[in-house]
């Protein structure tokens, strides 16, 4: 096996373990700390991607007998990397959803939406014949 590949592999394994723990830690954080941890995760993912590319290049330069085993390892590492990317995206989207929710709450739009929904429910309760007639029409069409 190539010594260069082994060095890259060792670095990748350490980085992957760190990223996994960062993702776990980021789930319990909020605010600025979470943003900072997500930034560290993104930087680590970029580094891991670079290592995987170097490992791929190194494996492809070796003779066929060693190449097959190293490429099999590399596929496992890429699968691991993709799961880390998915976890990172989940953290980022959860963070974006919270930011959008906070923005709605600050602007008072959430109150307007709640009042509008409450008004719609009240109107349906006050005029049950309209609701019943639309329900009857939809069942007769089937």
MOSULFEN-V501832 format. One record per pair of residues at least 4 apart in sequence whose C-alpha atoms are under 8 Angstrom apart, sorted by the first residue. I is the first residue (numbers start at 0). J is the second residue. If there is no record, write none. Layout:
BEGIN
i=I j=J
i=I j=J
END
This chain:
BEGIN
i=0 j=4
i=0 j=5
i=0 j=65
i=0 j=69
i=1 j=5
i=1 j=57
i=1 j=58
i=1 j=61
i=2 j=6
i=3 j=7
i=3 j=57
i=4 j=8
i=4 j=54
i=4 j=57
i=4 j=58
i=5 j=9
i=6 j=10
i=7 j=11
i=7 j=50
i=7 j=51
i=7 j=53
i=7 j=54
i=8 j=12
i=8 j=50
i=8 j=54
i=9 j=13
i=10 j=14
i=10 j=50
i=11 j=15
i=11 j=47
i=11 j=50
i=11 j=51
i=12 j=16
i=13 j=17
i=14 j=18
i=14 j=43
i=14 j=47
i=15 j=19
i=15 j=47
i=15 j=79
i=15 j=80
i=16 j=20
i=17 j=21
i=18 j=22
i=18 j=40
i=18 j=43
i=18 j=44
i=18 j=83
i=19 j=23
i=19 j=83
i=20 j=24
i=21 j=25
i=21 j=36
i=21 j=40
i=22 j=26
i=22 j=37
i=22 j=40
i=22 j=86
i=22 j=87
i=22 j=90
i=23 j=27
i=24 j=28
i=25 j=29
i=25 j=33
i=25 j=36
i=25 j=37
i=25 j=90
i=26 j=33
i=26 j=90
i=28 j=32
i=28 j=33
i=29 j=33
i=29 j=34
i=30 j=34
i=31 j=35
i=32 j=36
i=33 j=37
i=34 j=38
i=35 j=39
i=36 j=40
i=37 j=41
i=37 j=87
i=37 j=90
i=37 j=91
i=38 j=42
i=39 j=43
i=40 j=44
i=40 j=87
i=41 j=45
i=41 j=87
i=42 j=46
i=43 j=47
i=44 j=48
i=44 j=80
i=44 j=83
i=44 j=84
i=45 j=49
i=46 j=50
i=47 j=51
i=47 j=80
i=48 j=52
i=48 j=80
i=49 j=53
i=50 j=54
i=51 j=55
i=51 j=73
i=51 j=76
i=51 j=77
i=52 j=56
i=53 j=57
i=54 j=58
i=54 j=73
i=55 j=59
i=55 j=70
i=55 j=73
i=56 j=60
i=57 j=61
i=58 j=65
i=58 j=66
i=58 j=69
i=58 j=70
i=59 j=66
i=59 j=70
i=60 j=66
i=61 j=65
i=61 j=66
i=62 j=66
i=63 j=67
i=64 j=68
i=65 j=69
i=66 j=70
i=67 j=71
i=68 j=72
i=69 j=73
i=70 j=74
i=71 j=75
i=72 j=76
i=73 j=77
i=74 j=78
i=75 j=79
i=76 j=80
i=77 j=81
i=78 j=82
i=79 j=83
i=80 j=84
i=81 j=85
i=82 j=86
i=83 j=87
i=84 j=88
i=85 j=89
i=86 j=90
i=87 j=91
i=88 j=92
i=89 j=93
i=90 j=94
i=91 j=95
i=92 j=96
i=93 j=97
i=94 j=98
i=95 j=99
i=96 j=100
i=97 j=101
i=98 j=102
i=99 j=103
i=100 j=104
i=101 j=105
i=102 j=106
i=103 j=107
i=103 j=108
i=103 j=109
i=104 j=108
i=104 j=109
i=104 j=110
i=107 j=111
i=108 j=112
i=109 j=113
i=110 j=114
i=111 j=115
i=112 j=116
i=113 j=117
i=114 j=118
i=115 j=119
i=116 j=120
i=117 j=121
i=118 j=122
i=119 j=123
i=120 j=124
i=121 j=125
i=122 j=126
i=123 j=127
i=123 j=129
i=123 j=130
i=126 j=130
i=127 j=131
i=128 j=132
i=129 j=133
i=130 j=134
i=131 j=135
i=132 j=136
i=133 j=137
i=134 j=138
i=135 j=139
i=136 j=140
i=137 j=141
END
